[in-house]
């Protein structure tokens, strides 16, 4: 029991630090979203790598063609002209006044398919383009997303401007809501310390000259993770990454438990390969919490009918610390995602009560990542040999 109390005290201490970070995150979001927006609005190339049709695809892509931005183009990139998503894109382009086109990149051979698509598309942007913007097909940006994402790049000392996703369940369900809670903890890792920020490939802007100077086209070769690689290169060059809270974008949809495990484990396996310095603390931290919280519940049950009075108190403290942080995080997200107010209100109970299970899921993800480097993305299975080498094991059309 002495060992348990020591680990529980340690977990409570980390819980307090996490809560303080939650307050800092909320303060940063409120501060940044209240600032005047720069009028830096150069010609922009929005690059959208995709593969296959997902629920809500047309609604997601339509937002990219209706941005409140004066001059931009949209490049949709697929590996095959037979991809059914190309028909969705063709219909949207036919009804849009924005300059847009579809690019067929062909199958990847020496990198991940998404990275391959990006590399091909960058070579076909308009000559007048000053800023490259990368966005995922599961993102559903607001009308002013592009303007707000590009604006910070008025400061030429910045390396990149980035947003992040917030999963919003469509029909609901435990798996979908747990995915949202699991992902939310990553979103709140971004903030005012630009040296610690990271790029999210689903919503990132970078000056074209910076991209070229960094040699990103070549640095991406052999990689599966576009954003981890870009983040590493920017940090290597000591170029700061600005987190733009107004560019937290909705990702609307549902998943079942199989998809939940596949998605979350894939993210942590990629982290294991590209940022092992983040993977190990995540594994140890989630293991510590699991021992303190779920282990405490087991000890409490086993000690009935005469449990130690300290056990319920420890469990209450641990749960309350996490619940408060989840509430703070959930509340502040209303600023950039006010258009989803009703959906966010429905998700409040999940963020309050499911966060311990999200931590348990992180433990599973971390353990799985320690034993395997094989991931599956949109029908393609990869073996991640190293940050610069990925082997394609199989591919489904």
N, C-alpha and C positions, 0 to 999 in steps of 0.2 A: 504493500500500500504506500510505503514511503516513496518508492520509485514512481508510482502512479501520481501521487500528489506533486512531485517535482515536475513531471511531464505536464500535468494539468496547469501548474503555475506558469510554466514556460509557454504553453499554448495560450493562456489568458494574456500574458505579456505581448505575444505576437498579435493577439486579437485587438488589444488596445492600440498598438502601432498601426494596424490595418484600419481601424476606425479613424484614427487621426489622418491617415492618408485619404480616407473617404471625405473628411471635412475639407481637406486641401483640394481634392478633385472638384468638389461642388463649388468651392470659392473660385477656382480657376475657370470653370465653365461659365459661371455667372459674370465674372469679370470680362472674359473674352467675348461673350455674346452681347455684351452691352457696349462694346467699343464701336466707334465709327469704322465703316468699311472703306478700305482703300479703293480708289477708282482705277487701279491698274487693271486694264482689260485688253491685253494684246490678243492677237489671233491665236487660237488654241486648237490643238488636235486631241480629240477624245478617242482613246483606243479601247475597244471593247472585245476582249478575247472570249470566245464561247465554244461550247460543244454540247449539242443536244438541246432538247426542249424541256424546260422545267415549268412547274406550275407558276402562273403569273408572269411568264416571260414577256409577253407582249406589253403588259402594263409596265413592267420594269424598263424595257427598252424605249417605250414611248416617252418616258420622262427625259431621256437623254436628247430627244429631238425637239423638245419644247422648253429648253432652258431660257431663262431671262438673261441672255448674254448676246452682245452685238455681233461678234464675228467668231465663228468656230466651225469645225468640221467633225464628223463622227465616222470612225473607221471600225466596222464590225469585222472580226477576223475568225475564220473557222478553218479546220484542217481539211475539210472535204466539201465539194459542192453538193454532195448528196445529203449533207446534214439537214434535217427537217427544220432547224432553226433558221436556215437561210431563207426559207419561204416566208417565215414570220417577219424577218428583217426586210425582205423585198416589199412586202405589203406596207410596212410602216414607212419606208423610204419614199414610196410612191405618193404618199399623202403628206409628206413633210417638205417645208420650204428650206430646211437646213441642208447644207452640203453634206452628203453622206454616201458611203459606198461599202460594198462587201469585198473583202480580200480573202482569197483562198491560200492558206499558208502551206498546205500539204502536211503529211505526217512528220512528226518529230523523229529525229534519229539520235541526236547527241544532247538532248535536254528534255525537260518536261514539255508537254504539248502546249500548255499555257504560255510558258516562257518562249517557246518557239514561235507561237503566234505573235507575241509582242515584238520579238526581234524583227520579224518580217514586216509587221505593220509600221514600225518606226522608220523603216527605209522607204515608206510610201506616203509619208505625211506631206502636206502642202509646203512648198518652199518658204512661204511667208510665216509659217508657224513659229511662235516663240516659246510656247509652253506645251509640254506633253502631259496629258491627264490619262490615268489608267483607272478603269472602273470594271467591276464584275457584273455579270448578267443577273445575279440574284439581288443586286442593290436597287432600291427604288428612291432615287434622290428627289429632294424638293426642287421647286422651280428655280430657286436662287442658289442651288448647290454649286454650280460651276463658278459663278461670280465670287462666292465666298471662299471656295477652295483655292482659286488663283490669286486672290487679293493679297495674301501675305507675301507672295513672291515679289512684290514691289521692293522688298528688302533683298537686295542682290547677294547679301551675305548668307541667306538661308540656303540650305541644301534642298529641302522639299517641304511641301505642305501636305498634311494627311488628315483624314477623318477616320471613322471606324464604323462598324455595323452594330445594329441593335436588332436582334431577332424579335419579331412580332408574330406570335401564332395567329393563324387564320381561323381555323375551326377550333383550335385549342387542343387539349389533351395533355397528360402528364409529361410525355416525352418531349413534346414541342416546348412546353413551358420550362422544363428542366434545361433544355438547350439554351433558352434565353437567359436563364439564371447563370448557367455555366459560362456563357460568353460575356455576360455583363462584367464579371470580375476582371476580364482582360481589358475591356473598354476603359475601366477606371484606373488602369495602370498608366495611361497617358496623362499628360499634364503640362505644367509650366517648366519642368526641367527638360529642356530640349536635347540635352546630351543623353537622356535616358529614353526619349521617345523612339518609336519605331514606325516605319511606313506600313500601312495596310494597302495591299495591292488592289483592293476594291474601291479605293477612293484616295488617290495620291496624285499630286501635281509637282512637276519639276521643270525648271527652265531647260529648254532644248540645248542651250550652250553648256549648261552644267552636266546634262546627260552625256553629251559628247566628250566633254573634258574628262569625265570620270571613266570613259571607255566602257560604258555600261553594256553596250551591245556585245562586246567580247567577254565582259565579266559575267554576263548571264549564261554564257555557253556552258553546257553541262549541268546547269542548275534546274531544280524542280520548283524551288521557291523564289518567285520574282521579288516579293517584298522583303524577305529575310536577306537576300543577296544585296538588294538596293540599300537596305538599312546598314549592312556591314560595310559596304563601299563608302557610304556617306560618313559613317563614323570614322572609318580609316582616314578619310580626307579631312576630318574634323569640321564637317559641315553640319550645322544644327538642323533638326527636324521639328517643324512647327505643327503642333496639334491644333486643329481648327474645330472646336466643338460644334459649331453650326453645321459642320459637314458630317456629323454622325447621321448615317443614313439607315432607313428602315430596310430590313430584309424580311419580307412578309411570306410566311409559309409554314408548313407543318412537317413533322417527321415522326416515324415510329421509333421504337427502341433500338432496332437494328441499325437504322440510319443514324440515330443519335450516337451510338457507340462507334460506328465507322467514322463519322465526322470528327468527333472529339479526339478519338485516338489518332486519327491522321494528323490533326493539328499538333499534337504533342510529339508524335514521331518525327515530324518535320522540325519541331523545336529541338528535339534530341540531337538531330544531325547538324542543324545550322546554328543553334545557340545552346550548346550543352551547359553553359554557365547559368542558364535559366532553368533548364530541365531538372538538374539535381536539387536546387532549393525547392522547386515545386513538388518534387517527389517527397523530400524530407518533411516539408511543411504540411502537406496533405496527410502524410503518415502520422505526424505528431498530432494533428487535429483528430484523426480517426481514433487514435489510441485514447486521447483525452475525452472526447465526446461520446463516441459510440462504445468505447471501452468502459467509460463511466456509466453508461446506461446498463451495460451488462453486469457490472459490479453492483449497481443499485438493485437490479432484479435478483441477483444471487444473494444479496444480503437481507432481502425481505424475510421475516417481518421486523427486523431491528437494524435498519440501515444506518450508516454513519451520517449525521446531519450535514457533514461537509459535502457529501456527494451531490445532493440536490442543488446546493448553492453553487458548486462548481459548474454543473450542467446549465444552470440558469444564467450564470455569468457568461459562459461561452456562447450560449444561444443568443443572448441579448446583444452582445457585442456585434455578432455577425448580422443579426436582424436589423439593428440600427444602421449599420453601414449599407446594407441592401436597400433599406428605405431611403437613405440619403441619395444613393446612386439612382434609384428609381425615380425619386422626386425631381432631381435636377434634369433628368432626360426629357422632361416635359418642355424644356426651353427649345431645343432643336426639333423635337418631334411632337409639337403641340397638335399637329394635324391628326395624330393617332391617339388623342386623349382617351377616347372610349376604350380602345384596345389596351392601352397602358393601365387604365383603371382596373380592367378585368384581370390583369397580370399581377396586381399587387400581392394577393395572398401567396402566389408562387414565389415571389422574390423574398417574402418574409419567412416562409416555412420550408422552402426547398433548398435553401443555400447549403445546409449541412450535407445534403445528398449530392450537391454539385461538387463539394469538396471531396466526398467519397469517390465520385466519378473521376476527379483529377488523379486520385491515388491509383485507380485502375488504369487510367490512361498512361500515367508515369511508369507503372510497372510493365505494361504492355510495350511501351517504347523502349524499355531497357532490354527486351528480348527479341525485338524484331524491327527491321528498317523497311519493311514492305508496306506500301500504301496503295490505295486504289482511288483514282480520281476520274470521274465521269467515264467509266468503262475501261480505263487504262490502268494497268498494274505496274508499279515501279518498285525497283529495289534501290534504295538510297545508299550507294556505296560511300559517298562523301559529299561535302557541299558542292563539289565540282564534277561529280560523276553520278549519273542516274542510269540504270539499265531498265529498258522497257521489257517487262516479262510477258505481257499479253495485251492485246488491244481488241476491243469490241467496236464494231462499226455503229 
